[in-house]
Every structure is written in structure tokens, then in C-alpha cells.
Amino acid sequence: MFVVKKDGRREPYSRDKLLLGIVKACEKRAVSHDMIEKIMNEIEEKLRKKGKEIKSSAIGEIVMKALKKLDKVAYIRFASVYRDFKDVDDFRNITKEIKR
């Protein structure tokens, strides 16, 4: 499977790279290794269904959806990096989104 980056570059999918991002988002949260492994498997199953190439933006959205169900703080942490938050307003907006 290949990941199509925002600039059009293609690179091989890396489970380790995705796992590292999820682990960092879940750091110091009440999220076990088993829980992370479970959502990784669910995410990868969804990615495989998308075909041999998938946009990095689609991967980010799938991960955020999984983290939102798992742990709201981990979701915000991942989103802040993925969406490249610029200021406090970006954090305010996403916390409002969670409350809906």
C-alpha cells in the first residue's frame, strides 16, 4: 500500500510511523497497549479497503475518528499535529466540536 502525501509524493505505508503517532497522542492517558493495538487493526482494515493507494489526509481522518471514540484528549493531541493548529482558537474550535 502507498500513501499519497499532500504534495503528491508517494511513499510506502508504514505501520510503525502510524503507530508512533497514535502512541504519542495517547501518552500518559488511560489507554492500554491492547486498546492501541485494537484501533490500529481497525484502522488498517479500513485502509486496506481503500485500495493500494490512499491519501494521507484520508488516513488522518480515519485515525482521528478512531481516537475520538477512544480518548478525547488523545484525539485533540493528534488533531493538533495533523491539522497543524496555529493558535488557541484552533484548540477552542476542536473542543467545541467534541462537545457536540
N, C-alpha and C positions, 0 to 999 in steps of 0.2 A: 504494500500500500504506500502511496506517495501523498505528501502534504503539499498543497499549493499555497505558498506564502502570499502575503498582501502585495508584494512587489512582482509576483508572477513566478518567482523561483520555485522549483520543485525539489523536495528532499524526502528521503525515505522516512516513513513513520518510525518514531522511537517511543516505545512503551516507557523506557526509563525516563525520558525527558518529560513526558506527560505525568508519570507517577511522581517525579520530583516536584513538579508544580502543585500537585494535589497535596502531597505530604507537607510542603511549606505552608500551604493555605490552612492546613489542619493542625499545624504546630501548636502545642500547648492547649489543645481543645480536647474535649471528652470524645475523641474519635479513635477507635481502636484500629490496629493494623488490619484486622479482619474486615472491618467496615470499609476501609480504604480499598482493600483488595476486591471486595464485592462491587463497589461502584466502578472500579477500574474495569472489571469484567463486563459490567453492564454497558459502560461507555464504549469499550472496544467492540462489543457485539453490535451496537448501533453504528459504529464507524464502518465495520465490515459490510453492513447492509447498504452503505452509501456508495460502495464500489471501490475501484482501485486507486482513485484519486479523490481527495477531499480537501476543501478549502480550510485553512487554519481558522478562519472565522467560524465555520460550522463546528469545528472541534471545540472551540472556546465556548460556544453557546451550549453544546451538549454537556460539557463539563460544568458550566455554571448551573444548568438546570439540575444536575445530579447533586452538586454541592448545596444548592438552595434547600433541597429536601433533607440533606444530611445534617448540615450545621450552618446556620445563618452567618456566623462570624467568618467561617471558612469561605463561604460564598462571597462575602464582601471583600475579604482579602484577595481572593482570586480575581474577582471583578476589577479591583483597583489596579491590578497589574495588567490584566487582559485588556481592559478598556482605557488604560493609561490615564487615570484620574489626574487632573491638573490642580484641583483645589478642594477646599472643604465643601463647596456646593455639590461637587460630584458625589461625595460621601453622603451628604444630606439627601440627594435625589435617590440614591440606591436604597437608603434606609426607608424612605417613604415607599419605594416600590415593594419592599419586603412586607411592610405593614398592610398592604392591600390584600 
